[in-house]
Amino acid sequence: MTSPNAAVTDLLAYDRAHLWHPYTSMTDPTTTREVTGARGVRLRLADGREVVDAMSSWWCAVHGYRHPVLDAAARDQIDQMAHVMFGGLTHAPAVDLARRLVELTPPGLEQVFLADSGSVAVEVALKMALQVQRGRGQPERTRMLSLRGGYHGDTYGAMSVCDPVSGMHSMFAATLPRQVFAPRPPAPGGDVDGWAQTVGELAEEHRHELAAVVAEPVLQGAGGMHVYDPACLGVLRAVCDEHGLLLVLDEIATGFGRTGALFAADHAGVTPDIMCVGKALTGGYLTLSAVVVTTAVAHAIAASESGVLMHGPTYMGNPLACAVAGASIDLLISAGWADQVAAVSTGLEDGLRPLAALPGVRDVRVLGAVGVVQLDRPVDVGRATEAALQQGVWLRPFRDLVYTMPPYVTAADDVRAITDAIGTAVRGEVST
Ligand SMILES: *Cc1c(COP(=O)(O)O)cnc(C)c1O
């Protein structure tokens, strides 16, 4: 028998030679670590260590791992059917999920399209916007007005509305649709009026060719963890209404309580025409996303020349994913997500705010269960990750950012462990 350590080495060697990881070189990959299990807020590594997951598996696992309610929902659904096509068929998990989404999303959002991932939801939203304009007799309106600093996914249409410079996709720029970009919205308390004027002018200048405004509400995530003034959402709503544009809000990162409101649009009381959700939708169990729209949008799409929305993925409305999503949403409500997020937020404030005084730290931002330390230099991801692991915490910094989006169920002492580990990682970066 080979020793467990030999098995790990084997697995990691094969992984290294044959498997791509996100945004990682195949020929010179960065370190990967094997995870053998997860429970609560902890990941179990192959070497036996248990570490607090400060990332919620890229912001999804809001209830932590192996939650008994979600495990049961998945098992119960497996006993019925794991999947069935959605063309011509329907099922209770999809209908029950749609009911919850219609009820919880901002008033006026009534129709639901179930898709497979965040990026696909954004593709669907963009196609919807184009079909709406065609349905309204304005087929020349084909461009999107998007925000600098935004991130909306890795597929083609989604790439086109990401930040054109720092959006990780500049290499594809020549083959992407050319969208119109507004400046990054100001931080809370910043010059909202000045920004509003610029956005208004852009919309006016491009009014005959614009179909929609696309934005992440209040928190721009993978584009730089920038928090902006919720009043900017009211500005976008007004600009859209004035110029006949659709407002597409991408709540894939912010939805389901992460920013301290159930949806970030709720911070401003704004209803978009089209809203995308994903990530935490299934509590981190399965890939699923949804696009929720107003009845006016649904009707305008029906009035476009095809009469139907031109999209329909193979795994649309996957019953297993829908069942877990429904259970996850119910759990958010019954467990009191607002109190959970508020408690995590307080812990992040207490633990991270003092880091703002360190030389080399440019900014500290806390919004809901999101805590960000921005440095004045790029982070050495390998070094920062290792420093945090030494303290029993899993972090995945990017660019100049060391940040956390922990599960909402993270207890106060584990939040403390996270902020301590971020402090250690940050000190290690700024001391060199
Ligand atoms: C993660 C993310 C996406 C893309 O979702 P995937 O499931 O990775 O395709 C889109 N928009 C935002 C705001 C995101 O955070």
The ligand as an SDF file (V2000), in Angstrom:
LIG
                    3D

 15 15  0  0  0  0  0  0  0  0999 V2000
  -18.8290   35.6380  -10.5920 C   0  0  0  0  0  0  0  0  0  0  0  0
  -19.5730   36.6920  -11.3160 C   0  0  0  0  0  0  0  0  0  0  0  0
  -20.0810   36.4750  -12.6130 C   0  0  0  0  0  0  0  0  0  0  0  0
  -19.8200   35.2050  -13.3870 C   0  0  0  0  0  0  0  0  0  0  0  0
  -20.3840   34.0990  -12.7830 O   0  0  0  0  0  0  0  0  0  0  0  0
  -19.8600   32.6260  -13.1750 P   0  0  0  0  0  0  0  0  0  0  0  0
  -20.7800   31.7170  -12.4230 O   0  0  0  0  0  0  0  0  0  0  0  0
  -18.4340   32.5700  -12.7200 O   0  0  0  0  0  0  0  0  0  0  0  0
  -19.9860   32.4970  -14.6410 O   0  0  0  0  0  0  0  0  0  0  0  0
  -20.8020   37.4950  -13.2040 C   0  0  0  0  0  0  0  0  0  0  0  0
  -21.0290   38.6650  -12.5670 N   0  0  0  0  0  0  0  0  0  0  0  0
  -20.5560   38.9030  -11.3350 C   0  0  0  0  0  0  0  0  0  0  0  0
  -20.8710   40.2000  -10.6740 C   0  0  0  0  0  0  0  0  0  0  0  0
  -19.8050   37.9310  -10.6650 C   0  0  0  0  0  0  0  0  0  0  0  0
  -19.3180   38.1860   -9.4510 O   0  0  0  0  0  0  0  0  0  0  0  0
  1  2  1  0
  2  3  1  0
  2 14  2  0
  3  4  1  0
  3 10  2  0
  4  5  1  0
  5  6  1  0
  6  7  2  0
  6  8  1  0
  6  9  1  0
 10 11  1  0
 11 12  2  0
 12 13  1  0
 12 14  1  0
 14 15  1  0
M  END
$$$$
